[in-house]
Each structure stands twice: as C-alpha cells, then as structure tokens.
Amino acid sequence: MSDKDLTMWTVAAEAPALIGVVGAGIMGAGIAQVAAQAGHAVRLLDVREGAAAAAIEQMGRALDGLVAKGRMAAEERVAVLARISPAADVNELAEAALVVEVIVEKLEPKQALLRQLDALLPPGAIIASNTSSISVTALANGMQNPARLVGMHFFNPVPLMKLVEVVSGAETDPDVAAVIDRLARRWGKTPVHAKSTPGFIVNRIARPYYAESLALLQEQAGTPAQLDRALRSAGFRMGPCELMDLIGHDTNFLVTQSVFEANFGDKRYMPSLVQKALVDGGRLGRKVGRGFYAGTPQASGPVAAPQQALPTLGLHGQGGLVEQLASWLTYKGLAFERESASSWAGLQIGAMQVHLSRGRSAAQLAFELKQDELAVMDWPVAPDRMDALALVFAPRSSAAAQAGVADVWRALGWEPLLLRDAPGLVVARTVAMLVNEGADAVWQGVCEAQGADLAMKLGVNYPAGPFEWLALLGAEPVVELLDGLFEAYRSERYRVSPLLQQRRFGA
C-alpha cells in the first residue's frame, strides 16, 4: 500500500466524496439515502431498467413523511435528493471514492461484480460489500487488489438502524477497515468490527433465538404464542415465532442453512424440521398472510388476580437471579424468609419447591430429590418488566400446590405459562445459548465482548448483550444449565464455550 493509496482511502470517509451504490433494492436505496444525508454525492446503479430512478422517487416520498412530521426541513429534502442520481452503467462509478455492493446474496454474482469494480476503480478507491453471510475472504478471491475490499453490513431499515458490521476478510487492509469505521460514524452509525466468519456477529449469535424455540415446538413443549410471550416478557421486542413470520421463513431458513453448511454441519446451527415444514407448505409468514400465525398475533391480556390467600414463601440460594427475585418480592410487598445457605436456588411456596431452571426437567429433579411437590421456573431476567413466566410441574405434584404457585405468580404480576416438562424452559435456555454463542465468538476472535453486546442490542434490539447477561447471571448457572441440556439431549449443540468455562473458574 502506498502513501497515495492511504490518502485516497481516507478521502472516502469525507464529504462530498462520490459514493457509488450498486443495487437499488430496499437496502441499497437506504444506504444511498444515508450517504446523501451525510453530504455525499451518490450514484445509484441497478441492472433493472428504471429501478434506480424508481428507488429515488420512493425515497422522495419517504422524505416527504419526515418533512410532514417536522423531522426534516423541506430545504434539506431537496438537497438530499439532488445529491443522488441514477447511473446508466457501471462506468459512471469510475470516479467514486467508495462503491458499496448491495446485489443478490449469492457468491458468484457478487464476485463477478467486485472483480469488475476492481478493474474499473483507481487503486485508492474502497470497495465494500453489504453481504450478511458470505465470506468477505471468498468475495475477494480473484480481485487484483483484495486489500481494499471490506464488509459493510447494514441492517434494515438502513436510515433507522444504527449498527454497521465492519467485516475484515483475510486480505482486508486494516487501514481500509479504519476508514470505513470513521465513515460509518460520520453517517450517524455505530460500527462494530468483525472477522469474516460465518454469520459475522449478529447472524451468528442470533441463531439460538430462533433455534431454541423451534426445538421446543418440535418437542411440543408449548405453543408459538406461549414461547413468544415468554421471550417478549423477558424484554425482547418480538417473540421468535412472530419475528420469523415477519422476516419470512424462507429467508430465515436459508440463512440458517448457510450458517450450518459454512460451519461444516455443526449441530449448534442445525436447521429445524418445523421451519422446513412451514417453507415446504408455503406458510412463509406475513408476506403471504400465514406462518406460525394467520396475520398479526394478538396482544396478551392482563394478568389475572390471585384466587386465594397466598401460601408462605421462602427464597433459597444465592446468585444474580435470586437477588432479582428478592428485590421483586420486596417491591411487591410479599413477605418471605431467606435461606441463602440452601443447596438449591428458587422459591419455596407452601409445600412446593420451585427451582430456578438448571437445564433439568421437573420429573428428573423430583425423582433425584424424592420430592413430589416440585416445579421448575424459567429465569426471571427482568422481573420488574415481565408479565409472564414459564413453569413446569413434576408429574406427582398436587393440583392444590400448583394453584398456590399460580397465585404467587399473579401476585408478582406474572401470568403463569404452563409448559410441557422440557429441560431449560424458554428464557433460560435461550439466554444461556445466546451467552454461549457470544462467548464462542469472542473466544474465536470474531469480535470483542463489547462489540458483541453492541451488535446484538443495536442490530436486533435485544434487551441486553450476551456479556451483559453473563454479568447479571454469573458463569456458574449458565454453564450448569448448558451441562443439564447436554445431559438431557446428548447433543454437541449444548457444548460449553471454553471462554465460559474459564469465567466459571474465575479466569
């Protein structure tokens, strides 16, 4: 790399450097809009006749809405649109300081375009791909100057979503990634750096959010509505089933297949037979009016009041979740006795032991402890905002004791979600797997812990990042739950990340 090239690369981060965008779909148009709003001249190219002009026209209507709401001045709207022009062919991008590729998510067409841009653009221009799952290293194969190719993965809708994954392939020059970092910040985005591995950060760490609910559905542990409510209650904007309906099951299934195949069949990323059946049956989600739901799922109703006087309460064990429970019981005015030295963690509700999930079924625990009156509760990761929490009961627990637990749940503001006795319930196994996946990403050098947290909160609106959950929960209960799931299913899917094991031992 020459000093001249570095100077030209740096120019790419400054307005009014010319930006080229290839692909005038929703993502490409959004990138063009963000660049123009930051002061850049933009040339928008699409192989479909009239597609670029139509995208600019649609952008004008979207900006009209911002003007009507007082979020943009009319003069600014005019200036933004004046900076964007449709390009007739790729040669009109020859003077661009940066070209962002946003075409079909397939390796061969992207490689062909990137090689064409590599031959066309001067050595100091940067080429970026908005790929969400294809290896940047593979995309660079065949380029004469692969050092200038970098992943610049935006999230939809581009004008609103803050995250940009800056993805470095094996040949990407660190100075190029640094320039894209500065450029993203100028555009009002938050860049997070990732190594080019399958799924990068967000699409990798997010896989368990879908996969664990799909596994529970295959086991008939609960309904889509129950699983969605449990995870919405834990702070997620949408439950996994309604989110897959929104994304489209065909799209979500293909991404899962891509990550699974790219990881050589690692069971952690295995596609689901439940989702494949939906795809095969044409139940693709909201875009066709039916998926897990027909249309939009109904909102949850209010939590019912307790039916009778509450049983006596005890709080057992130690740890982050126990302290969460203690604070919430106190806030709700429920008297309880503390048993911090207890051998188990959870609530004693009358005669019923309600254990915080450790990845074991209620039936197994009841057998091992010789305790008929036993239940397992999901993880109350955010008790102050939860309106529902899952429960499973041991086979021989009495109806009267179960009713007492349900009344305590309602007194705490939680609707009891009664599931089939599947190990790990819903929130516990999902959060534990998200933490585990984040830990593995950091262990393998894909990203830093802070980057993983930022990516998941900004890219998919999670209520916390994997390492924030780890700080709340501690490594011990996460590892214990994953070990319980491994014991129950005998599947490498639940193997514990070496980083989590080290955290468990205080390293």
C-alpha positions in Angstrom: 0.0 0.0 0.0 1.4 3.4 -1.0 1.0 6.6 0.9 -1.0 7.9 -2.0 -3.4 5.0 -1.7 -3.9 5.6 2.0 -4.6 9.3 1.3 -7.2 8.3 -1.2 -8.7 5.8 1.1 -9.0 8.5 3.7 -10.8 10.7 1.3 -13.6 8.1 1.0 -14.6 9.0 4.6 -15.0 12.7 3.8 -17.9 14.5 2.3 -18.5 15.3 -0.5 -16.5 12.3 -1.8 -18.5 10.4 -4.5 -20.2 7.2 -3.3 -21.4 4.5 -5.7 -24.1 2.1 -4.7 -24.8 -1.0 -6.8 -28.3 -2.4 -6.1 -31.4 -0.2 -5.8 -33.5 -2.5 -3.6 -34.6 -1.6 -0.1 -31.1 -1.9 1.4 -29.3 -0.2 -1.5 -31.7 2.7 -1.6 -31.4 3.1 2.2 -27.6 3.2 2.0 -27.8 5.8 -0.8 -30.1 7.9 1.3 -27.9 7.8 4.4 -24.8 8.7 2.3 -26.6 11.6 0.7 -27.9 12.9 4.0 -24.3 12.9 5.2 -23.4 15.3 2.3 -22.0 12.8 -0.3 -22.8 12.8 -4.0 -24.3 9.4 -4.7 -24.7 7.4 -7.9 -27.2 4.6 -7.7 -26.9 1.7 -10.2 -29.2 -1.2 -10.8 -29.3 -3.6 -13.7 -33.1 -3.5 -13.8 -34.3 -0.8 -16.2 -35.7 2.2 -14.3 -35.1 0.6 -10.8 -32.7 3.3 -9.6 -34.9 6.1 -10.7 -37.9 4.4 -9.1 -35.9 4.0 -5.8 -35.0 7.6 -5.8 -38.7 8.6 -6.4 -39.8 6.3 -3.5 -37.1 7.9 -1.3 -38.6 11.3 -2.0 -41.9 10.1 -0.7 -40.3 8.7 2.4 -38.6 12.1 3.0 -41.9 13.8 2.4 -43.1 11.9 5.5 -40.2 13.2 7.6 -40.9 16.8 6.4 -44.6 16.4 7.3 -43.6 15.2 10.8 -41.2 18.1 11.3 -38.2 15.8 11.4 -36.6 17.2 8.3 -36.6 20.7 6.7 -38.1 21.0 3.2 -34.8 22.5 2.0 -32.9 19.6 3.3 -35.2 17.1 1.5 -34.5 18.9 -1.8 -30.7 18.9 -1.1 -30.6 15.2 -0.2 -32.5 14.2 -3.4 -30.3 16.5 -5.5 -27.2 14.6 -4.4 -28.5 11.2 -5.7 -28.6 10.4 -9.4 -29.2 7.1 -11.2 -26.3 5.6 -13.1 -26.8 4.1 -16.5 -23.9 1.6 -16.2 -21.0 0.7 -14.0 -18.6 3.0 -15.9 -20.4 6.0 -14.2 -18.9 4.9 -10.9 -15.3 5.1 -12.1 -14.6 8.3 -10.1 -16.2 7.1 -6.8 -14.1 7.0 -3.7 -16.2 4.2 -2.3 -18.6 1.7 -4.0 -21.0 -0.4 -1.9 -22.2 -3.6 -3.4 -25.8 -4.5 -2.4 -26.8 -7.1 -5.0 -28.3 -10.6 -4.7 -26.9 -12.6 -1.8 -25.0 -15.2 -3.9 -21.3 -15.7 -4.2 -20.8 -15.9 -7.9 -22.7 -12.7 -9.0 -21.0 -10.7 -6.2 -17.6 -12.0 -7.1 -18.1 -11.0 -10.8 -19.3 -7.5 -9.8 -16.4 -7.0 -7.4 -13.8 -8.0 -10.0 -15.4 -5.6 -12.5 -15.3 -2.8 -9.9 -11.7 -3.7 -9.0 -10.6 -3.3 -12.6 -12.6 -0.1 -13.1 -11.8 2.0 -9.9 -8.5 3.7 -9.2 -6.2 1.9 -6.6 -7.2 4.3 -3.8 -10.9 3.6 -4.0 -12.5 1.3 -1.4 -15.0 -1.4 -2.3 -17.5 -2.6 0.3 -20.0 -5.5 0.3 -23.2 -5.3 2.3 -23.3 -9.2 2.4 -24.9 -10.5 5.5 -23.5 -14.0 5.4 -21.0 -14.6 2.6 -17.3 -14.7 3.5 -15.5 -11.5 2.6 -12.4 -13.5 2.1 -14.2 -15.6 -0.6 -15.7 -12.5 -2.2 -12.2 -11.0 -2.6 -10.9 -14.1 -4.4 -9.9 -13.1 -7.9 -9.6 -9.4 -7.2 -6.3 -7.8 -8.2 -6.4 -5.6 -5.1 -8.2 -7.6 -2.4 -6.8 -5.4 0.3 -9.4 -2.7 -0.5 -12.5 -5.0 -0.1 -14.3 -4.8 3.3 -17.7 -5.9 4.5 -20.0 -3.0 5.4 -23.1 -4.8 6.7 -26.1 -2.5 7.3 -29.4 -3.5 8.9 -32.9 -2.9 7.7 -34.3 -0.2 7.6 -30.9 1.4 6.9 -31.9 5.0 7.7 -33.1 4.0 11.2 -30.9 1.1 12.3 -27.6 2.3 14.0 -25.4 -0.8 13.6 -22.9 -1.4 10.8 -20.8 -4.5 11.0 -17.3 -3.7 9.6 -16.1 -7.1 8.4 -12.4 -7.8 7.6 -11.5 -10.7 5.3 -8.1 -12.3 5.3 -6.8 -9.8 2.8 -8.6 -6.6 4.0 -6.1 -3.8 4.9 -6.6 -2.6 8.5 -6.5 1.0 7.2 -9.5 0.3 5.0 -11.5 -1.1 7.9 -10.4 2.0 9.9 -11.6 4.4 7.2 -15.0 2.6 7.0 -15.2 2.9 10.8 -14.8 6.7 10.5 -17.2 6.9 7.6 -19.9 4.9 9.5 -19.6 7.3 12.4 -19.9 10.3 10.1 -23.1 8.7 8.8 -24.5 8.5 12.3 -24.0 4.8 12.6 -22.2 2.7 15.3 -19.6 0.4 13.7 -18.6 -2.9 15.3 -15.6 -4.8 13.9 -15.9 -8.5 13.0 -13.6 -11.1 11.4 -15.1 -12.7 8.4 -16.6 -15.9 9.7 -20.0 -17.5 9.0 -22.8 -15.1 10.1 -20.3 -12.4 11.3 -21.6 -11.2 14.7 -25.4 -10.7 14.6 -26.5 -13.5 12.3 -24.2 -15.9 14.2 -25.1 -15.0 17.8 -28.8 -14.7 17.0 -29.2 -18.3 15.8 -30.2 -19.7 19.2 -33.0 -17.1 19.5 -34.8 -18.9 16.7 -33.3 -22.4 17.2 -34.3 -23.0 20.8 -38.0 -22.1 20.3 -38.1 -24.2 17.1 -36.7 -27.1 19.1 -39.3 -26.6 21.8 -42.0 -26.5 19.2 -40.7 -29.8 17.8 -41.0 -31.3 21.3 -44.5 -29.8 21.6 -43.4 -28.1 24.8 -45.6 -25.1 24.2 -47.4 -23.1 21.5 -45.9 -20.3 19.4 -48.0 -17.8 21.4 -46.6 -19.1 24.7 -43.0 -19.1 23.6 -43.3 -15.6 22.1 -45.0 -14.2 25.2 -42.2 -15.7 27.4 -39.5 -14.0 25.5 -41.3 -10.7 24.9 -41.8 -10.7 28.7 -38.1 -11.0 29.1 -37.6 -7.8 27.2 -37.3 -8.9 23.5 -39.2 -6.6 21.1 -40.7 -9.6 19.3 -41.0 -13.3 20.1 -39.0 -15.6 17.9 -42.1 -17.1 16.1 -43.6 -13.7 15.3 -40.2 -12.5 14.3 -39.6 -15.4 11.9 -43.1 -14.7 10.4 -42.0 -11.1 9.8 -38.6 -12.0 8.3 -40.1 -14.7 6.2 -39.5 -18.4 6.9 -37.9 -18.9 3.5 -35.3 -16.2 4.2 -34.7 -17.3 7.8 -34.4 -20.9 6.8 -31.9 -20.1 4.1 -29.7 -18.1 6.5 -29.7 -20.9 9.0 -28.8 -23.4 6.2 -26.0 -21.1 5.1 -24.5 -20.8 8.6 -24.9 -24.6 9.2 -23.2 -25.5 6.0 -20.4 -22.9 6.4 -19.7 -24.4 9.8 -19.4 -27.9 8.3 -22.6 -29.2 9.8 -22.0 -28.0 13.4 -25.2 -29.2 15.3 -25.4 -25.8 17.1 -26.6 -24.3 13.8 -28.8 -27.2 12.6 -31.9 -26.1 10.6 -35.3 -27.1 12.0 -37.8 -29.6 10.6 -40.6 -27.4 12.0 -39.4 -24.5 9.9 -38.8 -26.6 6.8 -42.4 -27.9 7.0 -43.6 -24.3 7.0 -41.4 -23.4 4.0 -42.5 -26.6 2.1 -46.1 -25.8 2.8 -45.8 -22.2 1.6 -46.5 -20.8 5.1 -43.8 -18.2 4.7 -45.1 -15.6 7.2 -46.7 -12.2 7.0 -45.8 -11.7 3.3 -48.3 -14.5 2.4 -50.6 -13.9 5.3 -49.8 -17.1 7.2 -46.9 -18.7 9.0 -47.0 -19.6 12.7 -49.8 -17.1 12.8 -52.5 -16.1 10.4 -51.9 -12.4 10.2 -50.5 -10.5 13.2 -50.6 -12.3 16.6 -53.0 -10.9 19.2 -51.6 -8.9 22.2 -51.5 -10.5 25.6 -54.4 -9.8 28.0 -53.9 -8.5 31.6 -52.6 -10.8 34.3 -55.4 -12.2 36.4 -55.6 -11.6 40.2 -54.7 -14.3 42.7 -57.6 -16.6 43.5 -57.0 -17.2 47.3 -54.7 -16.3 50.2 -51.1 -16.8 49.3 -49.0 -19.7 50.8 -45.9 -18.9 52.9 -42.9 -18.0 50.9 -39.2 -18.8 51.2 -36.3 -17.7 49.0 -33.5 -20.2 48.7 -29.9 -20.0 47.4 -27.6 -17.3 46.0 -26.7 -15.6 42.8 -27.9 -12.9 40.4 -31.4 -14.4 39.7 -32.0 -15.0 43.4 -31.2 -11.3 44.2 -33.5 -10.3 41.3 -36.3 -12.3 43.0 -35.6 -10.9 46.4 -35.8 -7.3 45.2 -39.1 -8.0 43.3 -40.7 -9.9 46.2 -39.9 -6.9 48.4 -41.1 -4.4 45.9 -44.4 -6.3 45.5 -44.8 -6.4 49.3 -44.7 -10.2 49.7 -43.2 -11.4 53.0 -40.6 -14.2 52.6 -37.8 -16.0 54.6 -34.3 -16.1 53.2 -32.4 -19.4 53.1 -29.1 -18.3 51.5 -27.2 -21.4 52.5 -29.7 -23.7 50.8 -28.5 -26.4 48.4 -30.9 -25.2 45.7 -32.0 -21.9 44.3 -35.6 -20.8 43.9 -38.8 -20.3 45.8 -40.5 -22.4 48.5 -44.2 -21.8 48.0 -46.1 -23.6 50.7 -45.1 -27.3 50.3 -43.9 -26.7 46.7 -40.2 -26.3 45.8 -40.0 -24.1 42.7 -36.4 -24.4 41.4 -34.7 -21.9 39.1 -34.0 -23.9 35.9 -30.7 -25.7 35.7 -31.4 -27.5 32.5 -33.1 -30.5 34.1 -36.7 -31.5 33.9 -39.0 -31.3 36.8 -39.5 -35.0 36.6 -35.8 -35.7 36.9 -35.4 -33.3 39.9 -38.4 -34.7 41.7 -37.0 -38.2 41.3 -33.5 -37.3 42.4 -34.7 -35.3 45.4 -37.6 -37.6 46.3 -39.8 -34.5 46.3 -43.3 -34.9 44.7 -44.3 -31.2 45.3 -41.7 -29.7 42.9 -41.7 -27.3 39.9 -39.1 -25.7 37.8 -39.3 -22.0 36.9 -37.9 -20.0 34.0 -35.3 -17.4 34.6 -36.7 -14.0 35.7 -34.1 -12.0 33.9 -36.1 -8.8 34.2 -38.8 -9.3 36.9 -39.8 -5.7 37.0 -41.0 -5.7 33.4 -42.2 -9.2 33.0 -45.8 -10.0 32.6 -45.4 -13.8 32.2 -43.0 -16.5 33.3 -42.9 -20.2 32.3 -43.4 -23.1 34.7 -43.3 -26.8 34.6 -44.5 -29.2 37.4 -43.3 -32.6 38.4 -45.8 -35.4 37.5 -46.9 -36.1 41.0 -47.3 -32.6 42.2 -50.8 -31.8 43.5 -53.4 -29.5 41.9 -53.7 -27.6 45.2 -50.0 -26.9 45.3 -49.9 -25.9 41.6 -52.7 -23.5 42.2 -50.8 -21.9 45.1 -47.8 -21.3 42.8 -50.0 -19.8 40.1 -51.5 -17.4 42.7 -48.0 -16.3 43.8 -47.1 -15.7 40.1 -50.1 -13.5 39.7 -49.3 -11.6 42.9 -45.9 -10.9 41.3 -47.5 -9.6 38.2 -46.7 -12.7 36.1 -49.1 -14.8 34.1 -48.0 -18.5 34.7 -47.1 -20.1 31.3 -47.6 -23.8 31.9 -45.4 -25.8 29.5 -44.7 -29.4 28.9 -41.8 -30.6 31.1 -38.9 -29.8 28.7 -35.5 -29.1 30.2 -34.4 -25.4 30.3 -37.9 -24.0 29.6 -37.8 -20.9 27.3 -36.0 -17.9 28.5 -33.3 -19.8 30.4 -32.2 -22.0 27.5 -32.5 -19.2 25.0 -30.4 -16.7 27.1 -27.9 -19.3 28.1 -27.4 -20.3 24.4 -27.1 -16.6 23.4 -24.4 -16.1 26.1 -22.6 -19.2 25.0 -22.6 -18.2 21.3 -21.4 -14.7 22.2 -18.6 -16.2 24.3 -17.5 -18.5 21.5 -17.5 -15.6 19.0 -15.1 -13.7 21.3 -13.1 -16.9 22.1 -12.5 -17.4 18.4 -11.5 -13.8 17.7 -14.6 -12.9 15.7 -15.2 -9.7 17.8 -14.7 -8.2 21.2 -17.1 -8.6 24.1 -18.2 -5.0 24.0 -18.7 -5.4 20.2 -20.9 -8.5 20.7 -23.1 -6.6 23.2 -23.4 -3.5 21.0 -24.1 -5.6 17.9 -27.0 -7.6 19.5 -28.6 -4.5 21.1 -28.3 -2.3 18.0 -28.6 -4.8 15.2 -31.6 -6.9 16.5 -32.8 -4.8 19.5 -32.0 -7.4 22.2 -32.7 -6.1 25.7 -29.1 -6.9 26.7 -25.9 -8.2 25.1 -24.5 -11.7 25.8 -21.8 -10.4 28.2 -24.3 -8.1 30.0 -26.4 -11.2 30.7 -23.3 -13.0 31.8 -22.5 -10.2 34.3 -26.1 -10.4 35.6 -26.3 -14.2 35.9 -22.7 -15.3 36.5 -21.0 -18.0 34.6 -21.9 -20.9 37.0 -25.7 -21.0 36.3 -25.2 -20.6 32.6 -22.6 -23.4 32.4 -24.8 -25.6 34.7 -27.9 -25.1 32.6 -26.0 -25.9 29.4 -24.5 -29.0 31.0 -28.0 -30.0 32.0 -29.2 -29.6 28.5 -26.2 -31.6 27.2 -27.1 -34.4 29.6 -30.7 -34.4 28.6 -30.2 -34.3 24.8 -26.7 -35.8 24.4 -26.1 -33.2 21.7 -22.9 -31.2 21.0 -25.4 -28.3 20.3 -25.1 -27.6 24.1 -21.3 -27.8 24.5 -20.0 -25.1 26.6 -17.7 -22.4 25.2 -14.1 -22.6 26.6 -14.4 -18.9 27.5 -17.4 -19.6 29.7 -15.6 -22.5 31.3 -12.7 -20.1 32.1 -15.1 -17.5 33.5 -16.7 -20.2 35.7 -13.2 -20.9 37.2 -12.6 -17.2 37.8 -10.2 -16.7 34.9 
